[in-house]
Amino acid sequence: MDLVHFACRIKKPTVVTYHSDIIRQKYLLKIYRPFMRRFLGAMDRIVATSPNYFATSDELARYKDKVSVIPIGIDEDSYPACLDEKVQAWRKQFGPTFFAFVGVLRYYKGLHILLEAAKNLDCQIVIVGAGPIEQSLKTKAAQSGVTNVHFLGFLPDEEKVALLHACYGVVFPSHLRSEAFGISLLEGAMFGKPLISSEIGTGTTFINIANETGLVVPPSDPIALRRAMQWLCENPKRASEMGAQALKRYREHFTAEKMVNAYAQMYRELMDGPG
């Protein structure tokens, strides 16, 4: 798309949403970086999805005068209605205090850390999703003798929504900056659940405010992650308060309506600007 942009010689105001730095492809980045910087330099506005990511991205710092922060928003009304019998079925299967992870099973999700944290933990953990490291995670769990982690694979939206309603809290152990935002963490907030995430300098800690909407732990620290889950289980009143604050924060900052309005306002400003 960079090539298409220059080939078409665009003469209109142009916006790009910058979701993530290039993290893993370090050698290819050396080749691509000059072209990427030319492309970003040609933009009229660059959108970052959280102030945290903007503050910690060396690339975005080069263009700070034209960066706008517009958080990703989701629409609660677009999710299927939740049936109480489905919620109760999940709670019957996993108990009243299980934690849920939802997402594609990728290298940066920190699920190997979650498996370590699950050892000697007095609650169940449910992993929803499929992905390239699914089998290796299942093998690791079996070899480690971890019996309180359950892999459910892909679930249809109706079941996923019921499970998020049923769970005690949402755990999101992503440990690398490749996790730029965390939509399923945001879904947990929308359903009023206390959140657990790692501090990686990205949007995850813009969604989850430490000791307000949940707990934030150091990345790649299974002991801290285990203690966070155990603490929430042992402090149900505080966990409930954090869940309520997570829902409040979702409504204040992360609705689809707020995102759309912010983009529309930015477009209007560019259209009405000089030239």
N, C-alpha and C positions, 0 to 999 in steps of 0.2 A: 504493500500500500504506500510505502514511502516513495517507491519508484513511480507508481501511478500518479501520485500527487505532483511530482516534479514533471513527469512526462506530459500531464494535462495542462501545465502552466496555469494553475489556479490563480485567479485574480479576485477572489472573494474572501471575506473574513473566514478564517479557518481555525477550528478548535480540535484539540486532541485530548482524550482522557488518558492519563498516564497511570496505569494500574500498578505496575511493579517495575523495579529495577531488574536488569538481567543479572541473575545470581549464579546459575549453574554453568552457563555456556561461556566461561571466562575467556577461552581462547578465541572463539568466534566473535566475542565482543570486541576484541582488539581490532578485528577487521571491520566490524560493523560500526564501531563507535563514531568515526568521523562522519559517516553518512547519517547516523542517528542524530548527531548534534546539529548537522545542517538542517535536518527535517524539523527538529524541535525549535531551532532558531527561526524557522520560517513560519511557525504557528503564531496566530494572533493571541490565542489564549491556551494555556495548558491547565487541565483540571486534575488535581490530586484528590483522592477519595477520603483522605483524612489529614488533619493537621499534623498528626504524629508521623505519617509517612513523609510528608513535605519536609518536616524538620530534620529527618534522618537520612534523606536521599541526597547524596552528593551531586547527582545529575540534575535534580530539580533545583538545587541551590544555584546552578548556573543561570536559571531563567526565573529567578524569584520575583522579578517585577511583573511577570505576566502569568503567574500561577494563581488560580482560584481553587479553593477547597470546597468541593461539593460531595458530601458523603453519599454512599450508595443507600438507596431506600427500597423498602419492600412494602407490598400492599397486602395488608391482613385480609382484605375481602377476596383476594385471589386464591386463598387457601381453602380447601374443602372443609365443610362443617365437621365438627368432631362428634362422634357418637359415644355416649357414655359407656355403652357396653364394650366398645373396643378399648377404651381407657382402662376399665376395670379388668379386662382380659390381660393387658400388659402387666398391670400391677399384681395380678394373681400369679403370673408366670415368673416375674422377677422380684417381687416384693415391693414395699412402699418407698424404699430409699435407694433406688438404683440411679446411676448416672448414665447419661447418653452422650455418645459422640455420633455426629452425622457428617458425612462427607465422602469424597472420593479418596480412596486409600492410596496416598502418594507418599514419596520419600520425606517431604517436609512437614507432614502432619504430626510427627512426633509420637506415632502410635507404638513404636518400640519402647519409648519412655513410659507410655501409659501401661504397657504390659508389665514393666518392672514395678511401677507404682502399685499395681493391683495385688502384688504379693503381700500377704498378711493384712489385707484390707477387709474390713467387716461389712462390705456391701458389694453389690453386683454392678458390673459395667457392661453396657450394651453398645456395640459398634454397628452402626447402620451405614451401608455403602459397599461398593465394590471398587476395584482398582488394581493397578499393576503390582502392588506388594501384598495383596490379600493372602495369597498362599504362603508366602514367607512369614507373615505375621501369625497365621494359624499354626505353622510348624513351630515357630518360636514359643507360642503359648503352650503347645503340647509338650515340647521338650522341657519347658520351665515348670511344668506341673501347675500352671495357672488355671483354675477351674471357675473363677468368678467373672471371667470375661466371655461374652457371648457375641459371636459374629452372625449377624442376621442377613448380610448381603443387601442387595437392592430391595427397597420397599416401595410400593405405590404410595402416592401422596396421602391417601386417606389413612393408611397405617402409620406413616411417618408422623403425621399430625397428631394422631392418637398417642403415639409413643412419646412425643415431646410434651403433650399434656400430662402423661402419666409419670414421667421421670421426676426425680427429686431435684436434679440439677444437670446442667450441660457442661461437659468437660471438653476442652479444646486445646490439646497440648502442642500445637504447632511450634516448632523450635527454630525455624529458619525464616529469613525475610521473604522467601518465596511466598509465604502466606501474607499477602498484602492487606487483606481486609477481614474475611471470615463471615460469609453469609450465614452459615448455620449457627454461628455464635450469635449473630443478630436475630435469627429465628428463635433461639432460646430466650433472648430478651423479650421478643414480641409475645412469647407465651408465658412471660412472668417467672422465669426460672433463674435461680442464682447461677452465676457463671464462674468457671475456672479457666484461665488462660495463662500464657507465658508472656513475659515482657520481651518483645523482639523489635520494638521500635516501629511498629506498623499499626494498621487500623484496629487490630484486635484489642489494644489497650485504649483505643478511642471509644470502642463499644463497651468494653468492660472496665469500669473505673474501680481500682483497688479499694477494698473495704467499703464500697458503696453499692455496686451492683453485683459484686462477687469477690473472688480472690485472684490475685495475680502472683505467679511464682516465677523464679528464674527458669530460663529455658534449659532443657536437657538435665533436669534435676528430678529424678523419680521420687526421692525422699520428700522433697518439698511438695510435689504433686500429690503424693499419698497423704501427707499431713493435711493438705488443703481439703481433700475429699473427706477425710475422717473428721476434720473440724466442722465442716458443714453438717455432717450426719449427727454430730454430738450437740449441735446448736441449732435446732430446728426453728426456733423463734427468729434468730438472726438470719438464718437462711431464707425464711419467708420474707423478711424485711428487704433483704437484698434482691430477691425476685421481684418484689413490688417496685423497687427503685430501678431495676433493669427495664421493666415494662414502661415506667414513666420516662426513662431516658429514650427508649425506642420512639415513643410518641412525640417527644420533643425534638428529636434530631434525625430519625431514620425512616420516616414514612415515605412512601413513593411520591405522595403529593408534594412534600417539601423538596425532594430531589428534583422533580419535574419543574416546579416553580423556580428553583434556583437556576436550572439550565435555561429556562425560558427568559428569565431576567438577564442572564449573561448574553444570550443571543440578541436580545433587544438592545443592550448596551453596544454590542459590536455593530449592529446594523445602523444605529444612530450616531456612531462615532465619526471622526474625521475621515473624509474620503469614501 
